[in-house]
Amino acid sequence: MVKMVKKNYLLAPGPTPVPTDLLLEGAQETIHHRTPQFKKIMEEAIEGTKYVFQTAGDLFLLASSGTGAMEMAVVNLVSPGEKVIVIVSGKFGERWKQICETYGANVVPIEVEYGNYVAPEKLDETLKEHPDSTVVFTTLSETSTGTVMDIEGFARVSKAHGKLIVVDAISGLIAQPLKTDEWNLDVVVAGSQKGFMLPPGLGFITFSESAWEKAKTNKTPSYYFNAFAYKKNPAPYTPAVNLIYQLKKAVEMLKEEGMENVWERHRILADATRAGVQALGLELFSKRPGNVLTAVKVPESIDGAKLVSLMRDEYGVTIAGGQGSMKGKIFRIAHLGYMSKFDTIIAISALEMALRKLGFDFEYGTGLKAVEEVFEREGV
Ligand SMILES: *Cc1c(COP(=O)(O)O)cnc(C)c1O
């Protein structure tokens, strides 16, 4: 048997592929962060990132992964004993709950089972029952299930009740429309290794005027993530210099493509991926799937963990399995960041080959045909 050269294809929802232009951008010499030269680079990177978040308000870059930005939101906005609402539909909603509880908040969760979503009407009911709550925590794209939430709807309801709204957009930003200012979002967090096409290591956080007002009276102690330190100086501690070179370039690339176009590109890749897996007779896991990733139920006859490891270790195609209680039950194909139509072709082709190898029967090309038809229909 001839051995194939193994090329690697990263099709998981973070870290995502980094284009060579951005890798090279990071290979420049590290300069001192307290120089006018670096200050200018950082200012430009922040301005470009504000466009991606669709905000003219405050935005900070953190030398942390996305979870650091989540923690920063909590330590600046929630005091011990304070009542907050957390929308939980998967692992990352659970993370909001855990962080809030770690800092002594009184958490009222709105919980639905994995794969399901929460409607804004449900949030409205909960806020009516808990008028003494102050902040709503939610997730744009619940990466563990592939579900996208109606953030615009949640924001409208939260504001009608006079509450702050904090959004984990770590995987959703860039793939899925999000308009920080237009939708009245108080804090939005993200991370570099998802839609930004960058390596891991940068966190992002926005603050609205109402968020600053709230932070002023906050009682939770904090140091590294104290937002006022960043308001005074956007680099209070050594920033991730080389990642910021890369960010500056990445947001230039996104601006050149245009956010509307970036969102449409992800929408088309998501439509094609869903069409491909459904043509194979597989079932989508999420009741409200988004443009970030497609979560698919593993067919009864197949070992889900084996499917993922076969694709990764033998074919070089990395998709994600299920997390936590979803382990072995679902697999997740990302269409996030530096991706185009032939990434989807690779994903569905590798999936077809792996499924056949594991004994799942269908005619070769069934999924690919559906994918190609979507691309033809969309004219891409
Ligand atoms: C990836 C992810 C996180 C965690 O981010 P880290 O960068 O790993 O800290 C949090 N929330 C969502 C929705 C994510 O997709």
PDBQT file of the ligand as one rigid body, heavy atoms in Angstrom, charges set to zero:
ROOT
HETATM    1  C1  LIG A 401     -13.266  29.084  22.346  1.00  0.00    +0.000 C 
HETATM    2  C2  LIG A 401     -14.366  29.653  23.169  1.00  0.00    +0.000 A 
HETATM    3  C3  LIG A 401     -14.168  30.099  24.483  1.00  0.00    +0.000 A 
HETATM    4  C4  LIG A 401     -12.870  29.914  25.196  1.00  0.00    +0.000 C 
HETATM    5  O1  LIG A 401     -11.898  30.699  24.722  1.00  0.00    +0.000 OA
HETATM    6  P1  LIG A 401     -10.366  30.437  25.142  1.00  0.00    +0.000 P 
HETATM    7  O2  LIG A 401      -9.713  31.318  24.138  1.00  0.00    +0.000 OA
HETATM    8  O3  LIG A 401     -10.106  28.985  24.956  1.00  0.00    +0.000 OA
HETATM    9  O4  LIG A 401     -10.210  30.901  26.517  1.00  0.00    +0.000 OA
HETATM   10  C5  LIG A 401     -15.219  30.682  25.154  1.00  0.00    +0.000 A 
HETATM   11  N1  LIG A 401     -16.430  30.813  24.590  1.00  0.00    +0.000 NA
HETATM   12  C6  LIG A 401     -16.666  30.382  23.341  1.00  0.00    +0.000 A 
HETATM   13  C7  LIG A 401     -18.036  30.539  22.778  1.00  0.00    +0.000 C 
HETATM   14  C8  LIG A 401     -15.649  29.787  22.601  1.00  0.00    +0.000 A 
HETATM   15  O5  LIG A 401     -15.903  29.326  21.371  1.00  0.00    +0.000 OA
ENDROOT
TORSDOF 0
